């Protein structure tokens, strides 16, 4: 999501928004797991969700987003024996 937002700011893509399917594919996670992660980010105000179900990262919260995702990825890696 962040990459897409930055690409939008650089005028490389038309929209900063991403769908569940797009995010799941990019992350290599199932859609249900991706939804759970996004739900947590939404609750914390780190991302927004449009009426059409597309997600956008809040650049002002970048540092907080990075810490949260790193923590989640470390936990996921440890659960899978990485």
C-alpha positions, 0 to 999 in steps of 0.5 A, spaced: 500 500 500 505 504 501 509 503 495 502 504 491 501 511 495 508 513 493 508 511 486 501 515 485 505 521 488 510 520 483 505 520 478 507 512 476 500 510 477 493 513 477 491 511 484 494 510 491 488 505 493 489 498 493 484 492 494 484 486 498 486 481 493 491 486 490 494 486 497 494 479 499 497 477 492 503 482 494 504 480 501 503 473 499 498 472 505 491 469 504 485 474 503 482 473 510 489 474 514 490 480 510 483 483 512 485 481 519 491 486 518 488 491 515 482 491 520 487 492 525 491 498 521 484 501 520 482 501 528 489 505 529 487 510 524 494 508 520 490 507 513 483 509 510 478 504 507 473 507 501 466 506 500 468 501 495 473 497 499 479 500 497 485 501 502 490 507 502 496 508 507 496 515 511 503 517 510 503 522 516 503 515 520 508 512 516 513 510 522 508 507 526 505 503 520 512 500 519 513 498 527 507 495 527 508 491 520 515 489 522 512 486 529 507 482 525 512 480 520 517 477 526 511 474 529 509 470 523 516 468 521 517 465 528 510 462 528 512 459 521 519 457 523 523 462 520 
